[in-house]
């Protein structure tokens, strides 16, 4: 793949110059940051909380571990990890978007989540951490917005400790045609209208729906993780494949 700045890449269903995508994605999340938690509850009927809880359980955090929550947004996973790793552990909430990071920091501090949590504005493709730093890395509903997903996966592999694990929670491809049709209707007919009503922003939620459709399917993402160096990569479909949880290890 060429690295020329005029390369075209997907931004939802549009093709944009590779160098423009990060700025366009940043504008989306700048727009939705203040309503992000409300919209997550509304558009998933609260099920996103179960998906995230399952991700935490599958990551098997223990006291004293060091965890990186990439694209951590408003901090749902970070808060849970903070409790699990305890005062001897450490959780880093990283997000490329300053507005999302600010909302997440304020939310967690309001909840009393302090002491073992730090906040870093970081690009998943070039993580600013030393090799072999983290026991667990998670990225929930963020990978599809990354410009170079392969580079991001390699960066995650680099900063993961040997014996550590990466968990990728992301929207994926429904496993049945009937569910896929219902999901398409909801995503493109209902979701943007909900975004307009709740967040006064239909366009951003139109992009989010399109970005889900352009994201690699379950088997493709599994292969990408293996190409980045991860071992024993597997995935579990959740809610009929609307979401998938991929897991890989570094040995």
Helices and strands as residue ranges (DSSP letters): E 8-11, E 14-17, G 18-20, H 21-32, G 33-35, H 36-44, H 48-59, E 66-70, H 76-85, E 90-95, H 98-110, E 117-121, G 124-126, E 134-140, G 143-145, H 149-159, E 160-171, H 177-185, I 186-190, H 191-199, H 202-214, H 218-227, E 231-238, E 243-249
